[in-house]
Amino acid sequence: KTDLAGFGKAKKYALISNARDHALIRNQIVFAMADYVGLRYTPGCVQAEVYLNHTYNGTYILQEKIEVGSSRVDINDLEAQTEAVNDRPLSEYAHTGPSKATPGQMKYYQIPNDPDDITGGYLIEYENWTVRYKDEPSAYTTSRSKAIMFKAPKHASQAQAQYISGLIQAYENAIFAEDGTDPASGRHYTELMDFDSLVLKYMLEEVSKNCDGNQSSQYYYKPADSVSTKMFAGPAWDYDTTFGDFARKTNTELLNPEGLYLTTRNASRYWWPQLYAKADFLQGVKAHWAAEYRPAMRILCGEEKDPAGKLLSVAEYADLIRASAEMNFTLWPMRQSSENVASTGKTFQKNIDYLQRFIEKRLAYLDKEWSSGD
């Protein structure tokens, strides 16, 4: 366990190549914005030049991994607590449940003993791509075919899987109900999920126009009831294809800095559009736009300064890695993949200019969209 870059002691870190992002800073600026607006447990990150066995490998982002830990997502380590009350490694117990995502069903381990308190902590990942269900030891598929992977505890007991699956299903039921209430439990979605974290996380996806915002890398966590009886949205993860960096021929609206994306595309299928249709949620969006996100976007555009220095302008982030970027693109020349129809520029500076213009136009559009009294 080593404290790298002031992140706190941990065993695992991630090196992200940002191969699709020729500005190399999208992950960094979205994480910095998430931290600035107060989204808890945002992974810390720094730019790094990677050498492997004395051979230069390019510019990467060194960042914290999303996992339960005192310096990461600081909730109870339910897996460790479960191991402590059983006499075998949890992975050795019988595995039960469908190997393929099946609505309303879950997979788990037949672990004989549970800790006294199984209300937390849980770390889960939402995936619209149900094919990824098979990759996780413990998981649940909601009644609307959303794969929920259990990142912690990774080896969940039946009682644990039932507990967190029940909360997630009640939440899904609630947000798809017109009045926002789960018909089975009578609980409103704000009783199941922390409201402010939901608003902040939705806005991070929409502000950055994240093509994966409805699809993938959407995390939630649940502390023990002694801390909170609600789940929370976050942490943030995976933003290399934001701010107009990626689109296919079928979703070219991602290249337009104007317009909402998460709430309009196939809205009946996903979670975020259901929330945005609720009047209380929209009012929360407008309040957090004025208080946090509008200032954050102005800082990125260079129109304001962050007194705490947590968030810089796009130009400042670019200047910090300019020499490194020149080395990186000498080793790895910019190439356009056949699936990506975004044209962001053929040099590092042109990519920075494209990103700067996109954010400026996005700020102007969202200011009209979310500053009105409608």
Contacts in CASP RR format, 6 or more apart in sequence:
PFRMAT RR
TARGET T0000
AUTHOR 0000-0000-0000
METHOD contacts of the structure
MODEL  1
KTDLAGFGKAKKYALISNARDHALIRNQIVFAMADYVGLRYTPGCVQAEV
YLNHTYNGTYILQEKIEVGSSRVDINDLEAQTEAVNDRPLSEYAHTGPSK
ATPGQMKYYQIPNDPDDITGGYLIEYENWTVRYKDEPSAYTTSRSKAIMF
KAPKHASQAQAQYISGLIQAYENAIFAEDGTDPASGRHYTELMDFDSLVL
KYMLEEVSKNCDGNQSSQYYYKPADSVSTKMFAGPAWDYDTTFGDFARKT
NTELLNPEGLYLTTRNASRYWWPQLYAKADFLQGVKAHWAAEYRPAMRIL
CGEEKDPAGKLLSVAEYADLIRASAEMNFTLWPMRQSSENVASTGKTFQK
NIDYLQRFIEKRLAYLDKEWSSGD
1 9 0 8 1.000
1 10 0 8 1.000
1 11 0 8 1.000
2 9 0 8 1.000
2 10 0 8 1.000
3 9 0 8 1.000
3 71 0 8 1.000
4 13 0 8 1.000
4 62 0 8 1.000
5 44 0 8 1.000
5 46 0 8 1.000
5 62 0 8 1.000
7 13 0 8 1.000
7 44 0 8 1.000
7 64 0 8 1.000
7 71 0 8 1.000
8 71 0 8 1.000
9 70 0 8 1.000
9 71 0 8 1.000
10 64 0 8 1.000
10 65 0 8 1.000
10 67 0 8 1.000
10 69 0 8 1.000
10 71 0 8 1.000
10 72 0 8 1.000
12 65 0 8 1.000
12 67 0 8 1.000
13 62 0 8 1.000
13 63 0 8 1.000
13 64 0 8 1.000
13 65 0 8 1.000
14 62 0 8 1.000
14 63 0 8 1.000
14 64 0 8 1.000
14 65 0 8 1.000
15 48 0 8 1.000
15 50 0 8 1.000
15 60 0 8 1.000
15 61 0 8 1.000
15 62 0 8 1.000
16 27 0 8 1.000
16 60 0 8 1.000
16 61 0 8 1.000
16 63 0 8 1.000
16 240 0 8 1.000
17 58 0 8 1.000
17 60 0 8 1.000
18 24 0 8 1.000
18 26 0 8 1.000
18 27 0 8 1.000
18 59 0 8 1.000
18 60 0 8 1.000
18 61 0 8 1.000
18 240 0 8 1.000
19 240 0 8 1.000
19 332 0 8 1.000
20 240 0 8 1.000
20 241 0 8 1.000
20 245 0 8 1.000
20 246 0 8 1.000
20 337 0 8 1.000
20 340 0 8 1.000
21 27 0 8 1.000
21 240 0 8 1.000
21 241 0 8 1.000
21 245 0 8 1.000
22 329 0 8 1.000
22 334 0 8 1.000
22 344 0 8 1.000
22 345 0 8 1.000
22 348 0 8 1.000
22 351 0 8 1.000
23 245 0 8 1.000
23 318 0 8 1.000
23 344 0 8 1.000
23 348 0 8 1.000
23 351 0 8 1.000
23 352 0 8 1.000
23 354 0 8 1.000
23 355 0 8 1.000
24 47 0 8 1.000
24 59 0 8 1.000
24 321 0 8 1.000
24 325 0 8 1.000
24 328 0 8 1.000
24 348 0 8 1.000
25 314 0 8 1.000
25 317 0 8 1.000
25 318 0 8 1.000
25 321 0 8 1.000
25 352 0 8 1.000
25 355 0 8 1.000
26 208 0 8 1.000
26 239 0 8 1.000
26 240 0 8 1.000
26 241 0 8 1.000
26 242 0 8 1.000
26 243 0 8 1.000
26 245 0 8 1.000
26 355 0 8 1.000
27 45 0 8 1.000
27 61 0 8 1.000
27 63 0 8 1.000
27 238 0 8 1.000
27 239 0 8 1.000
27 240 0 8 1.000
28 45 0 8 1.000
28 47 0 8 1.000
28 61 0 8 1.000
28 317 0 8 1.000
29 300 0 8 1.000
29 314 0 8 1.000
29 317 0 8 1.000
30 204 0 8 1.000
30 208 0 8 1.000
30 236 0 8 1.000
30 239 0 8 1.000
30 242 0 8 1.000
31 42 0 8 1.000
31 43 0 8 1.000
31 44 0 8 1.000
31 45 0 8 1.000
31 63 0 8 1.000
31 236 0 8 1.000
31 239 0 8 1.000
32 310 0 8 1.000
32 311 0 8 1.000
32 312 0 8 1.000
33 204 0 8 1.000
33 207 0 8 1.000
33 208 0 8 1.000
33 293 0 8 1.000
33 296 0 8 1.000
33 300 0 8 1.000
33 311 0 8 1.000
34 42 0 8 1.000
34 200 0 8 1.000
34 204 0 8 1.000
34 235 0 8 1.000
34 236 0 8 1.000
35 42 0 8 1.000
35 44 0 8 1.000
35 310 0 8 1.000
35 311 0 8 1.000
36 292 0 8 1.000
36 296 0 8 1.000
36 299 0 8 1.000
36 306 0 8 1.000
36 310 0 8 1.000
36 311 0 8 1.000
37 200 0 8 1.000
37 203 0 8 1.000
37 204 0 8 1.000
37 288 0 8 1.000
37 292 0 8 1.000
37 293 0 8 1.000
37 296 0 8 1.000
38 200 0 8 1.000
38 292 0 8 1.000
39 197 0 8 1.000
39 200 0 8 1.000
39 201 0 8 1.000
39 204 0 8 1.000
39 234 0 8 1.000
39 235 0 8 1.000
39 236 0 8 1.000
40 197 0 8 1.000
40 232 0 8 1.000
40 234 0 8 1.000
40 235 0 8 1.000
41 66 0 8 1.000
41 72 0 8 1.000
41 73 0 8 1.000
41 74 0 8 1.000
41 221 0 8 1.000
41 234 0 8 1.000
41 235 0 8 1.000
42 235 0 8 1.000
42 236 0 8 1.000
43 63 0 8 1.000
43 64 0 8 1.000
43 65 0 8 1.000
43 66 0 8 1.000
43 235 0 8 1.000
43 236 0 8 1.000
43 237 0 8 1.000
44 63 0 8 1.000
44 64 0 8 1.000
45 61 0 8 1.000
45 62 0 8 1.000
45 63 0 8 1.000
45 64 0 8 1.000
46 61 0 8 1.000
46 62 0 8 1.000
46 63 0 8 1.000
47 59 0 8 1.000
47 60 0 8 1.000
47 61 0 8 1.000
47 62 0 8 1.000
47 320 0 8 1.000
47 321 0 8 1.000
47 324 0 8 1.000
48 59 0 8 1.000
48 60 0 8 1.000
48 61 0 8 1.000
48 62 0 8 1.000
49 56 0 8 1.000
49 58 0 8 1.000
49 59 0 8 1.000
49 60 0 8 1.000
49 324 0 8 1.000
49 327 0 8 1.000
50 56 0 8 1.000
50 57 0 8 1.000
50 58 0 8 1.000
50 59 0 8 1.000
50 60 0 8 1.000
51 57 0 8 1.000
56 327 0 8 1.000
56 331 0 8 1.000
57 331 0 8 1.000
58 324 0 8 1.000
58 327 0 8 1.000
58 328 0 8 1.000
58 331 0 8 1.000
58 332 0 8 1.000
59 321 0 8 1.000
59 324 0 8 1.000
59 325 0 8 1.000
59 327 0 8 1.000
59 328 0 8 1.000
64 71 0 8 1.000
64 72 0 8 1.000
65 72 0 8 1.000
66 72 0 8 1.000
66 73 0 8 1.000
66 123 0 8 1.000
66 151 0 8 1.000
66 219 0 8 1.000
66 235 0 8 1.000
66 237 0 8 1.000
67 73 0 8 1.000
67 123 0 8 1.000
67 151 0 8 1.000
67 152 0 8 1.000
68 74 0 8 1.000
68 75 0 8 1.000
68 76 0 8 1.000
68 77 0 8 1.000
68 78 0 8 1.000
68 79 0 8 1.000
68 121 0 8 1.000
68 123 0 8 1.000
68 151 0 8 1.000
68 152 0 8 1.000
69 75 0 8 1.000
69 77 0 8 1.000
73 123 0 8 1.000
73 152 0 8 1.000
73 221 0 8 1.000
73 235 0 8 1.000
75 120 0 8 1.000
75 121 0 8 1.000
75 122 0 8 1.000
75 123 0 8 1.000
75 221 0 8 1.000
75 222 0 8 1.000
75 223 0 8 1.000
75 224 0 8 1.000
75 227 0 8 1.000
76 117 0 8 1.000
76 120 0 8 1.000
76 121 0 8 1.000
76 223 0 8 1.000
76 224 0 8 1.000
77 121 0 8 1.000
77 152 0 8 1.000
78 115 0 8 1.000
78 118 0 8 1.000
78 120 0 8 1.000
78 121 0 8 1.000
78 122 0 8 1.000
78 152 0 8 1.000
78 153 0 8 1.000
78 160 0 8 1.000
79 90 0 8 1.000
79 152 0 8 1.000
79 153 0 8 1.000
79 154 0 8 1.000
79 155 0 8 1.000
81 115 0 8 1.000
82 90 0 8 1.000
82 111 0 8 1.000
82 113 0 8 1.000
82 114 0 8 1.000
82 115 0 8 1.000
82 153 0 8 1.000
82 155 0 8 1.000
82 157 0 8 1.000
82 160 0 8 1.000
83 89 0 8 1.000
83 90 0 8 1.000
84 115 0 8 1.000
85 113 0 8 1.000
85 114 0 8 1.000
85 115 0 8 1.000
86 93 0 8 1.000
86 111 0 8 1.000
86 112 0 8 1.000
86 113 0 8 1.000
90 109 0 8 1.000
90 111 0 8 1.000
90 153 0 8 1.000
90 155 0 8 1.000
91 109 0 8 1.000
91 137 0 8 1.000
91 155 0 8 1.000
93 109 0 8 1.000
93 110 0 8 1.000
93 111 0 8 1.000
93 112 0 8 1.000
93 155 0 8 1.000
94 109 0 8 1.000
94 110 0 8 1.000
95 107 0 8 1.000
95 108 0 8 1.000
95 109 0 8 1.000
95 110 0 8 1.000
95 137 0 8 1.000
96 107 0 8 1.000
96 108 0 8 1.000
96 109 0 8 1.000
96 110 0 8 1.000
96 158 0 8 1.000
97 105 0 8 1.000
97 106 0 8 1.000
97 107 0 8 1.000
97 108 0 8 1.000
98 105 0 8 1.000
98 107 0 8 1.000
99 107 0 8 1.000
99 134 0 8 1.000
100 133 0 8 1.000
100 134 0 8 1.000
101 130 0 8 1.000
101 131 0 8 1.000
101 133 0 8 1.000
101 134 0 8 1.000
101 139 0 8 1.000
101 141 0 8 1.000
101 145 0 8 1.000
101 147 0 8 1.000
102 141 0 8 1.000
103 141 0 8 1.000
103 142 0 8 1.000
103 143 0 8 1.000
103 144 0 8 1.000
103 145 0 8 1.000
104 140 0 8 1.000
104 141 0 8 1.000
104 142 0 8 1.000
104 143 0 8 1.000
104 165 0 8 1.000
104 169 0 8 1.000
105 140 0 8 1.000
105 141 0 8 1.000
106 138 0 8 1.000
106 139 0 8 1.000
106 140 0 8 1.000
106 141 0 8 1.000
106 161 0 8 1.000
106 162 0 8 1.000
106 165 0 8 1.000
107 137 0 8 1.000
107 138 0 8 1.000
107 139 0 8 1.000
107 140 0 8 1.000
107 161 0 8 1.000
108 138 0 8 1.000
108 156 0 8 1.000
108 157 0 8 1.000
108 158 0 8 1.000
108 160 0 8 1.000
108 161 0 8 1.000
109 137 0 8 1.000
109 138 0 8 1.000
109 155 0 8 1.000
109 156 0 8 1.000
109 157 0 8 1.000
109 158 0 8 1.000
110 157 0 8 1.000
110 158 0 8 1.000
111 155 0 8 1.000
111 157 0 8 1.000
111 158 0 8 1.000
114 157 0 8 1.000
114 159 0 8 1.000
114 160 0 8 1.000
117 224 0 8 1.000
117 225 0 8 1.000
117 226 0 8 1.000
118 157 0 8 1.000
118 159 0 8 1.000
118 160 0 8 1.000
118 163 0 8 1.000
119 163 0 8 1.000
119 222 0 8 1.000
119 224 0 8 1.000
119 225 0 8 1.000
119 226 0 8 1.000
119 229 0 8 1.000
120 222 0 8 1.000
120 223 0 8 1.000
120 224 0 8 1.000
120 225 0 8 1.000
121 152 0 8 1.000
121 153 0 8 1.000
121 221 0 8 1.000
121 222 0 8 1.000
121 223 0 8 1.000
121 224 0 8 1.000
122 150 0 8 1.000
122 152 0 8 1.000
122 153 0 8 1.000
122 160 0 8 1.000
122 164 0 8 1.000
122 221 0 8 1.000
122 222 0 8 1.000
122 231 0 8 1.000
123 150 0 8 1.000
123 151 0 8 1.000
123 152 0 8 1.000
123 219 0 8 1.000
123 220 0 8 1.000
123 221 0 8 1.000
124 148 0 8 1.000
124 149 0 8 1.000
124 150 0 8 1.000
124 151 0 8 1.000
124 164 0 8 1.000
124 168 0 8 1.000
124 219 0 8 1.000
124 220 0 8 1.000
124 221 0 8 1.000
124 222 0 8 1.000
125 148 0 8 1.000
125 149 0 8 1.000
125 151 0 8 1.000
125 217 0 8 1.000
125 218 0 8 1.000
125 219 0 8 1.000
125 220 0 8 1.000
126 146 0 8 1.000
126 147 0 8 1.000
126 148 0 8 1.000
126 216 0 8 1.000
126 218 0 8 1.000
126 219 0 8 1.000
126 220 0 8 1.000
126 271 0 8 1.000
127 133 0 8 1.000
127 146 0 8 1.000
127 147 0 8 1.000
127 148 0 8 1.000
127 149 0 8 1.000
127 215 0 8 1.000
127 216 0 8 1.000
127 218 0 8 1.000
128 146 0 8 1.000
128 147 0 8 1.000
128 214 0 8 1.000
128 215 0 8 1.000
128 216 0 8 1.000
128 269 0 8 1.000
128 270 0 8 1.000
129 147 0 8 1.000
129 215 0 8 1.000
129 216 0 8 1.000
130 141 0 8 1.000
130 145 0 8 1.000
130 146 0 8 1.000
130 147 0 8 1.000
132 147 0 8 1.000
132 149 0 8 1.000
132 216 0 8 1.000
133 139 0 8 1.000
133 141 0 8 1.000
133 147 0 8 1.000
133 149 0 8 1.000
135 149 0 8 1.000
136 149 0 8 1.000
136 150 0 8 1.000
136 151 0 8 1.000
136 154 0 8 1.000
137 150 0 8 1.000
137 154 0 8 1.000
137 155 0 8 1.000
138 149 0 8 1.000
138 150 0 8 1.000
138 153 0 8 1.000
138 154 0 8 1.000
138 155 0 8 1.000
138 156 0 8 1.000
138 161 0 8 1.000
139 147 0 8 1.000
139 148 0 8 1.000
139 149 0 8 1.000
139 150 0 8 1.000
140 147 0 8 1.000
140 148 0 8 1.000
140 150 0 8 1.000
140 161 0 8 1.000
140 164 0 8 1.000
140 165 0 8 1.000
140 168 0 8 1.000
140 169 0 8 1.000
141 147 0 8 1.000
141 148 0 8 1.000
142 148 0 8 1.000
142 168 0 8 1.000
142 169 0 8 1.000
142 172 0 8 1.000
143 169 0 8 1.000
143 172 0 8 1.000
143 173 0 8 1.000
144 172 0 8 1.000
144 176 0 8 1.000
144 269 0 8 1.000
146 172 0 8 1.000
146 271 0 8 1.000
148 165 0 8 1.000
148 168 0 8 1.000
150 156 0 8 1.000
150 161 0 8 1.000
150 164 0 8 1.000
151 219 0 8 1.000
153 160 0 8 1.000
156 164 0 8 1.000
164 222 0 8 1.000
167 192 0 8 1.000
167 222 0 8 1.000
167 231 0 8 1.000
168 220 0 8 1.000
168 231 0 8 1.000
170 182 0 8 1.000
170 184 0 8 1.000
170 185 0 8 1.000
170 187 0 8 1.000
170 192 0 8 1.000
171 182 0 8 1.000
171 189 0 8 1.000
171 192 0 8 1.000
171 193 0 8 1.000
171 231 0 8 1.000
172 271 0 8 1.000
173 182 0 8 1.000
173 183 0 8 1.000
173 184 0 8 1.000
174 180 0 8 1.000
174 181 0 8 1.000
174 182 0 8 1.000
174 187 0 8 1.000
174 188 0 8 1.000
174 189 0 8 1.000
174 192 0 8 1.000
175 189 0 8 1.000
175 271 0 8 1.000
175 274 0 8 1.000
175 275 0 8 1.000
175 278 0 8 1.000
176 274 0 8 1.000
177 183 0 8 1.000
180 188 0 8 1.000
180 189 0 8 1.000
180 278 0 8 1.000
181 187 0 8 1.000
181 188 0 8 1.000
181 189 0 8 1.000
182 188 0 8 1.000
182 189 0 8 1.000
182 192 0 8 1.000
189 275 0 8 1.000
189 278 0 8 1.000
190 280 0 8 1.000
191 230 0 8 1.000
192 230 0 8 1.000
192 231 0 8 1.000
193 220 0 8 1.000
193 230 0 8 1.000
193 231 0 8 1.000
193 232 0 8 1.000
193 233 0 8 1.000
194 228 0 8 1.000
194 230 0 8 1.000
194 231 0 8 1.000
194 232 0 8 1.000
194 233 0 8 1.000
195 284 0 8 1.000
196 288 0 8 1.000
197 232 0 8 1.000
197 233 0 8 1.000
197 234 0 8 1.000
198 233 0 8 1.000
198 275 0 8 1.000
198 281 0 8 1.000
199 281 0 8 1.000
199 284 0 8 1.000
199 285 0 8 1.000
199 288 0 8 1.000
200 233 0 8 1.000
200 288 0 8 1.000
200 292 0 8 1.000
201 218 0 8 1.000
201 233 0 8 1.000
201 234 0 8 1.000
201 236 0 8 1.000
202 233 0 8 1.000
202 262 0 8 1.000
202 272 0 8 1.000
202 275 0 8 1.000
202 276 0 8 1.000
202 281 0 8 1.000
202 285 0 8 1.000
203 285 0 8 1.000
203 288 0 8 1.000
203 289 0 8 1.000
203 293 0 8 1.000
204 210 0 8 1.000
204 236 0 8 1.000
205 213 0 8 1.000
205 214 0 8 1.000
205 262 0 8 1.000
205 272 0 8 1.000
206 260 0 8 1.000
206 261 0 8 1.000
206 262 0 8 1.000
206 263 0 8 1.000
206 272 0 8 1.000
207 293 0 8 1.000
207 297 0 8 1.000
207 362 0 8 1.000
207 366 0 8 1.000
208 239 0 8 1.000
208 242 0 8 1.000
208 243 0 8 1.000
209 242 0 8 1.000
209 243 0 8 1.000
209 244 0 8 1.000
209 254 0 8 1.000
209 257 0 8 1.000
209 261 0 8 1.000
209 362 0 8 1.000
210 239 0 8 1.000
210 241 0 8 1.000
210 242 0 8 1.000
210 262 0 8 1.000
211 241 0 8 1.000
211 242 0 8 1.000
211 246 0 8 1.000
211 247 0 8 1.000
211 251 0 8 1.000
211 254 0 8 1.000
211 261 0 8 1.000
212 238 0 8 1.000
212 241 0 8 1.000
213 262 0 8 1.000
213 272 0 8 1.000
214 262 0 8 1.000
214 265 0 8 1.000
214 266 0 8 1.000
214 269 0 8 1.000
214 270 0 8 1.000
214 271 0 8 1.000
214 272 0 8 1.000
214 273 0 8 1.000
216 238 0 8 1.000
217 237 0 8 1.000
217 238 0 8 1.000
218 233 0 8 1.000
218 234 0 8 1.000
218 271 0 8 1.000
219 233 0 8 1.000
219 234 0 8 1.000
219 235 0 8 1.000
219 236 0 8 1.000
219 237 0 8 1.000
220 231 0 8 1.000
220 232 0 8 1.000
220 233 0 8 1.000
220 234 0 8 1.000
221 231 0 8 1.000
221 232 0 8 1.000
221 234 0 8 1.000
221 235 0 8 1.000
222 228 0 8 1.000
222 230 0 8 1.000
222 231 0 8 1.000
222 232 0 8 1.000
223 232 0 8 1.000
240 246 0 8 1.000
243 355 0 8 1.000
243 358 0 8 1.000
243 359 0 8 1.000
243 362 0 8 1.000
244 254 0 8 1.000
244 255 0 8 1.000
244 257 0 8 1.000
244 342 0 8 1.000
244 344 0 8 1.000
244 358 0 8 1.000
245 342 0 8 1.000
245 344 0 8 1.000
245 355 0 8 1.000
246 254 0 8 1.000
246 340 0 8 1.000
246 342 0 8 1.000
247 253 0 8 1.000
247 254 0 8 1.000
247 255 0 8 1.000
247 340 0 8 1.000
247 341 0 8 1.000
247 342 0 8 1.000
248 339 0 8 1.000
248 340 0 8 1.000
248 341 0 8 1.000
249 341 0 8 1.000
251 265 0 8 1.000
252 341 0 8 1.000
253 259 0 8 1.000
253 261 0 8 1.000
253 265 0 8 1.000
254 261 0 8 1.000
254 342 0 8 1.000
255 341 0 8 1.000
255 342 0 8 1.000
257 357 0 8 1.000
257 358 0 8 1.000
257 359 0 8 1.000
257 360 0 8 1.000
257 361 0 8 1.000
257 362 0 8 1.000
257 365 0 8 1.000
258 361 0 8 1.000
258 362 0 8 1.000
258 365 0 8 1.000
259 365 0 8 1.000
259 369 0 8 1.000
260 276 0 8 1.000
260 369 0 8 1.000
262 270 0 8 1.000
262 272 0 8 1.000
262 273 0 8 1.000
262 276 0 8 1.000
263 272 0 8 1.000
263 273 0 8 1.000
263 276 0 8 1.000
263 277 0 8 1.000
264 273 0 8 1.000
267 273 0 8 1.000
267 274 0 8 1.000
267 277 0 8 1.000
275 281 0 8 1.000
276 282 0 8 1.000
276 285 0 8 1.000
285 370 0 8 1.000
286 370 0 8 1.000
286 371 0 8 1.000
286 372 0 8 1.000
286 373 0 8 1.000
289 366 0 8 1.000
289 367 0 8 1.000
289 370 0 8 1.000
289 371 0 8 1.000
290 370 0 8 1.000
290 371 0 8 1.000
293 366 0 8 1.000
294 363 0 8 1.000
294 366 0 8 1.000
294 367 0 8 1.000
294 371 0 8 1.000
295 304 0 8 1.000
296 311 0 8 1.000
297 359 0 8 1.000
297 362 0 8 1.000
297 363 0 8 1.000
297 366 0 8 1.000
298 304 0 8 1.000
298 363 0 8 1.000
299 305 0 8 1.000
299 306 0 8 1.000
299 311 0 8 1.000
299 312 0 8 1.000
299 313 0 8 1.000
300 311 0 8 1.000
300 313 0 8 1.000
300 314 0 8 1.000
300 359 0 8 1.000
301 313 0 8 1.000
301 314 0 8 1.000
301 356 0 8 1.000
301 359 0 8 1.000
301 360 0 8 1.000
301 363 0 8 1.000
302 313 0 8 1.000
302 314 0 8 1.000
302 315 0 8 1.000
306 312 0 8 1.000
314 352 0 8 1.000
314 355 0 8 1.000
314 356 0 8 1.000
314 359 0 8 1.000
315 352 0 8 1.000
315 356 0 8 1.000
318 325 0 8 1.000
318 348 0 8 1.000
318 349 0 8 1.000
318 352 0 8 1.000
322 348 0 8 1.000
325 348 0 8 1.000
326 348 0 8 1.000
329 348 0 8 1.000
334 345 0 8 1.000
334 346 0 8 1.000
334 347 0 8 1.000
336 343 0 8 1.000
344 350 0 8 1.000
344 351 0 8 1.000
344 354 0 8 1.000
344 355 0 8 1.000
345 351 0 8 1.000
345 354 0 8 1.000
END
